[in-house]
Amino acid sequence: MSEMKIQSAETSAGAPALDEMPNRPTKMKGRNVNVFYGAKQALYAIDLDIYKNQVTALIGPSGCGKSTFLRCLNRMNDTIDICQVTGDIRLDGEDIYGPNIDVVELRARVGMVFQKPNPFPKSIYENVAYGPRIHGLVKGKADMDALVERSLRNAALWEEAKDRLHEAGTGLSGGQQQRLCIARAIAVSPEVILMDEPCSALDPIATAKVEELIDELRENYTIVIVTHSMQQAARVSQRTAMFHLGELVEVGDTKTIFTNPSEKRTQDYITGRYG
Ligand SMILES: Nc1ncnc2c1ncn2[C@@H]1O[C@H](COP(=O)(O)OP(=O)(O)OP(=O)(O)O)[C@@H](O)[C@H]1O
């Protein structure tokens, strides 16, 4: 287990404006977040707010720390022995690295969808029902059936899956498997969904479906997505954070970042000059 060293929240010098949209409710707030893998520092003094019911895209060249930051938001970095996180990260004002935090419960509140669809080797139904069952969210078969249906509908998979609920989840197409993983994440009623390049293993049609779904989901959830696709960031997100070499270069509304970025590094990246 990684050693957590929590420091007081401080705004680092030269950080981007933090509250450029002060009227938006903030769901998660990172301050002075540093991450180390052994002696190597991967993130430097990141200050970033995640606004409620918005999609925030994390962009930047390979190795800049996007996935590392994403994993800080539900303490997935705890599973990497050499990883150490310092700083302050809050969910609805509560320190998620605080002593009273139950990490299993945190990961139900802040769910995650990975790059490669990873359904359990179980039926479609069981993939969705497993989380609510272990968290004791549902009593009785009728309620579970209703929850499975609702989750699959919300993940835009119900029509394709309703006649094969007891077949293996791994028998679905890649795009359907990814929507099953989204249904599985939704089933435990998360507040935030983290997505790490959720479309990178999908073809353009499956990608379009998942992107459409992400747009619908933000009505009820707060979403943070790591993507290598500038088009995808522009299509699905309202806010974009640009990372480079472990630093947050700038953050702002997606339209501004893509049409009129403040920083040359952002301009160079979005126009394909490096990365
Ligand atoms: N488990 C790990 N052990 C050691 N170093 C790691 C580990 N995971 C990431 N790193 C290092 O941390 C830095 C940031 O990696 P990270 O995966 O967060 O970047 P990224 O922007 O998501 O990259 P990509 O777009 O290629 O997925 C890199 O230098 C990477 O080599």
The ligand as a MOL file (V3000), in Angstrom:
LIG
                    3D

  0  0  0     0  0            999 V3000
M  V30 BEGIN CTAB
M  V30 COUNTS 31 33 0 0 0
M  V30 BEGIN ATOM
M  V30 1 N 3.0400 2.1170 -12.3550 0
M  V30 2 C 3.9960 2.9730 -12.6860 0
M  V30 3 N 5.2690 2.7960 -12.2550 0
M  V30 4 C 6.2470 3.6820 -12.5680 0
M  V30 5 N 6.0650 4.7700 -13.3360 0
M  V30 6 C 4.8210 4.9950 -13.8100 0
M  V30 7 C 3.7300 4.1100 -13.5140 0
M  V30 8 N 2.6120 4.5910 -14.1340 0
M  V30 9 C 3.0170 5.7180 -14.7780 0
M  V30 10 N 4.3160 5.9610 -14.5870 0
M  V30 11 C 5.1040 7.1010 -15.1300 0
M  V30 12 O 4.4510 8.3100 -14.7790 0
M  V30 13 C 4.4500 9.2270 -15.8710 0
M  V30 14 C 3.0150 9.5930 -16.2160 0
M  V30 15 O 2.3650 8.4310 -16.7210 0
M  V30 16 P 0.8110 8.4070 -17.0650 0
M  V30 17 O 0.4630 7.0120 -17.4530 0
M  V30 18 O 0.0480 9.0430 -15.9880 0
M  V30 19 O 0.7850 9.3580 -18.3520 0
M  V30 20 P -0.3440 9.5570 -19.4370 0
M  V30 21 O -0.3480 11.0060 -19.7590 0
M  V30 22 O -1.6220 8.9610 -18.9820 0
M  V30 23 O 0.2740 8.7250 -20.6390 0
M  V30 24 P -0.4410 7.9560 -21.8480 0
M  V30 25 O -1.1760 8.9960 -22.6140 0
M  V30 26 O 0.7180 7.3950 -22.6220 0
M  V30 27 O -1.3210 6.9010 -21.2530 0
M  V30 28 C 5.1950 8.5420 -16.9980 0
M  V30 29 O 6.5220 8.9760 -16.9750 0
M  V30 30 C 5.0950 7.0740 -16.6490 0
M  V30 31 O 6.2010 6.3600 -17.1500 0
M  V30 END ATOM
M  V30 BEGIN BOND
M  V30 1 1 1 2
M  V30 2 1 2 3
M  V30 3 2 2 7
M  V30 4 2 3 4
M  V30 5 1 4 5
M  V30 6 2 5 6
M  V30 7 1 6 7
M  V30 8 1 6 10
M  V30 9 1 7 8
M  V30 10 2 8 9
M  V30 11 1 9 10
M  V30 12 1 10 11
M  V30 13 1 11 12
M  V30 14 1 11 30
M  V30 15 1 12 13
M  V30 16 1 13 14
M  V30 17 1 13 28
M  V30 18 1 14 15
M  V30 19 1 15 16
M  V30 20 2 16 17
M  V30 21 1 16 18
M  V30 22 1 16 19
M  V30 23 1 19 20
M  V30 24 2 20 21
M  V30 25 1 20 22
M  V30 26 1 20 23
M  V30 27 1 23 24
M  V30 28 2 24 25
M  V30 29 1 24 26
M  V30 30 1 24 27
M  V30 31 1 28 29
M  V30 32 1 28 30
M  V30 33 1 30 31
M  V30 END BOND
M  V30 END CTAB
M  END
